[in-house]
Amino acid sequence: MNARKVAAQFAAYIWYENTQQFERTNAEKAEFARNNWQPFLPIAPEGLGRLLIKTVAKPSRMRKQPKYLRRRRLLAAV
């Protein structure tokens, strides 16, 4: 997926979310972003798009419990 396009879609999503007077559903915001990302392309940094793609692609290491906490839990059970 093109990183600049992802960043432009993200910018379109955020812009739509912040400018609407009434609360919209996530599906409506996503549809707007998919259909109207082109005007946001000049301001979309490629680095942001790469970061968004990496964030979605890999499971977070932060979700795992740190080893020192796992060891304490195991020792407490004994």
Long-range contacts (C-beta under 8 A, 24 or more apart in sequence): 1-53, 2-49, 3-46, 3-47, 3-48, 3-49, 3-50, 3-52, 3-53, 4-41, 4-44, 4-45, 4-46, 4-49, 5-37, 5-41, 5-44, 5-49, 6-48, 6-49, 6-52, 6-53, 7-44, 7-45, 7-46, 7-48, 7-49, 7-52, 8-37, 8-38, 8-40, 8-41, 8-43, 8-44, 8-49, 9-33, 9-34, 9-37, 9-40, 10-44, 10-48, 10-49, 10-52, 11-37, 11-40, 11-43, 11-44, 12-36, 12-37, 12-39, 12-40, 15-40
